[in-house]
Amino acid sequence: MCGRFITTGTWEEYRRYMNILPPEVEKRNGPQPNYNVAPTSDLEIVTAGDNGITIERVTWGLVPRWAKDGKTRPMINARGETITEKPFFRTAFEHDRCLIPANGYFEWHTKGNVKRPYFIHLPGDAPVFEPFAFAGIMSRNKNLGTVTFAIVTLAAHASVSQLHSRMPVVLKGDALAAWMNPDTQKSDALGLLQKNRGADFVYHPVSRAVGNVRTKGPETIEEVSAA
């Protein structure tokens, strides 16, 4: 799964990875650096609308469009293996796919009685790591006036499977345009999930301070001893 991540790049840097973004986004301020993005956070993500690819502020924790009250529990992740079958995610996957810019994510690994967080990222030198984007789905709920998203996950690649059995999907560059194209059929979109950059990820242990949502500085990604 993915329950915490960081977004520390500029839109100019994210556009190098997501070349589907229009050139004018490079002049856009932000995103605001956050070294500990948690569920319920409001984030600027990449969406597709009537005017093409755009940037929109959306809340992490998907609430389906059919929910009529606040009793429906938001979901932060959507399993790629069943995303076309589950009513909670099905419509969002077919009609409202999105991309969530990031520079790394956190996972907790339990060994014996010890639970330790790890920071997982693409190659690069701290604190600047290669930017990427999670494959996501979003929902516009008119009843509640909410716009929300979830991150799509699959079984973890061998590169990170010893930490957790699941991982977020980070699409390769040649899959981004098709993922964001509303005309891409669901069967083809499912195939795109296999273009996951899982093999490229590396990781290191970090401080347990990341468990506190109020800790949002670069200290959350500093490597510490795993002992």
Residue pairs with C-beta under 8 A, 6 or more apart in sequence:
1 76
1 77
1 153
1 164
1 166
1 168
2 76
2 77
2 105
2 107
2 134
2 151
2 153
2 166
2 167
2 168
3 38
3 39
3 76
3 77
3 106
4 36
4 37
4 38
4 105
4 106
4 210
5 37
5 102
5 104
5 105
5 106
5 134
5 168
6 34
6 35
6 36
6 37
6 102
6 103
6 104
6 105
6 220
6 221
7 31
7 33
7 34
7 37
7 43
7 100
7 101
7 102
7 103
8 33
8 34
8 35
8 103
8 127
8 128
8 218
9 31
9 101
9 103
9 131
10 30
10 31
11 21
11 25
11 26
11 28
11 30
11 31
11 55
12 25
12 26
13 131
14 21
14 25
14 101
14 131
14 133
15 21
15 23
15 25
15 26
16 131
17 130
17 131
17 132
17 133
17 173
18 46
18 99
18 101
18 133
18 173
18 176
19 173
19 176
20 46
20 53
20 176
20 177
20 180
21 46
21 53
21 55
22 52
22 53
25 55
28 55
30 44
31 43
31 44
31 101
34 41
34 216
35 215
35 216
35 217
35 218
35 219
35 220
35 221
36 106
36 210
36 213
36 215
36 216
36 220
37 43
37 60
37 102
38 60
38 213
39 60
39 61
39 74
39 76
40 59
40 60
40 61
40 74
41 59
41 60
42 57
42 58
42 59
42 60
43 57
43 58
43 59
43 60
43 100
44 55
44 56
44 57
44 58
44 101
45 55
45 56
45 57
45 58
45 98
45 99
45 100
45 101
45 136
45 138
45 149
46 53
46 54
46 55
46 56
46 98
46 99
46 100
46 101
46 133
46 180
47 53
47 54
47 55
47 56
47 58
47 96
47 98
47 138
48 54
48 97
48 98
48 180
48 181
48 182
49 56
53 180
56 147
57 147
58 98
58 138
58 147
58 148
58 149
59 146
59 147
59 148
59 149
60 76
60 148
60 149
60 150
60 151
61 74
61 75
61 76
61 148
61 149
61 150
62 74
62 75
62 76
62 78
62 88
62 89
62 92
62 137
62 138
62 139
62 148
62 149
62 150
63 72
63 74
63 139
63 141
63 144
63 146
63 148
64 72
64 87
64 88
64 89
64 91
64 92
64 139
64 141
65 91
65 92
65 139
65 140
65 141
65 142
66 87
66 91
67 141
67 143
67 144
68 143
68 144
69 143
69 144
70 144
74 148
75 88
75 89
75 150
76 150
76 151
77 150
77 151
77 152
77 153
77 166
77 168
78 86
78 88
78 89
78 92
78 93
78 137
78 150
78 151
78 152
78 153
79 86
79 152
79 153
79 154
79 166
80 152
80 153
80 154
80 169
80 190
80 193
81 154
81 155
83 89
83 90
83 93
83 137
83 152
83 190
84 90
84 93
84 94
84 186
84 190
89 137
89 150
91 139
92 137
92 138
92 139
92 150
93 137
93 186
93 189
94 186
94 189
95 182
96 137
96 138
96 139
96 140
97 135
97 136
97 137
97 138
97 179
97 180
97 182
97 184
97 189
98 136
98 137
98 138
98 149
98 180
99 133
99 134
99 135
99 136
99 171
99 176
99 179
99 180
100 133
100 134
100 136
100 149
100 151
101 131
101 132
101 133
102 131
102 132
102 133
102 134
103 121
103 128
103 129
103 130
103 131
103 132
104 119
104 120
104 121
104 122
104 129
104 221
105 119
105 120
105 121
105 168
106 117
106 118
106 119
106 120
106 206
106 210
106 220
107 117
107 118
107 120
107 160
107 163
107 164
107 167
107 203
108 115
108 116
108 117
108 118
108 164
109 115
109 116
109 117
109 118
109 162
109 163
109 164
110 116
116 205
116 208
116 226
117 205
117 206
117 207
117 208
117 210
117 211
118 163
118 203
118 204
118 205
118 206
119 203
119 204
119 205
119 206
119 210
119 220
119 221
119 223
120 160
120 163
120 167
120 201
120 202
120 203
121 129
121 130
121 201
121 202
121 203
121 221
122 129
122 130
122 132
122 170
122 197
122 200
122 201
122 202
123 129
123 130
123 200
123 202
124 130
126 221
126 222
126 223
127 218
127 221
132 170
132 197
133 170
133 171
133 176
134 151
134 152
134 168
134 169
134 170
135 151
135 152
135 168
135 169
135 170
135 171
135 179
135 192
135 193
136 149
136 150
136 151
136 152
137 149
137 150
137 152
138 147
138 148
138 149
138 150
139 146
139 147
139 148
139 149
140 146
140 147
141 147
141 148
151 168
151 169
152 168
152 169
152 193
153 166
153 167
153 168
153 169
154 166
154 167
154 169
154 193
154 196
154 198
155 161
155 165
155 166
155 167
156 163
156 164
156 165
156 166
156 167
156 198
157 167
157 196
157 198
157 199
157 201
158 199
159 198
159 199
159 200
159 201
159 202
160 167
160 198
160 201
160 203
163 203
167 196
167 198
167 201
169 193
169 196
170 196
170 197
170 198
170 201
171 179
171 192
171 193
171 195
171 196
171 197
172 195
172 196
172 197
174 195
175 192
175 195
178 184
178 188
178 189
178 192
179 189
179 192
184 192
204 223
205 223
205 224
205 225
205 226
206 220
206 221
206 222
206 223
206 224
207 219
207 220
207 222
207 224
209 215
209 219
209 220
210 220
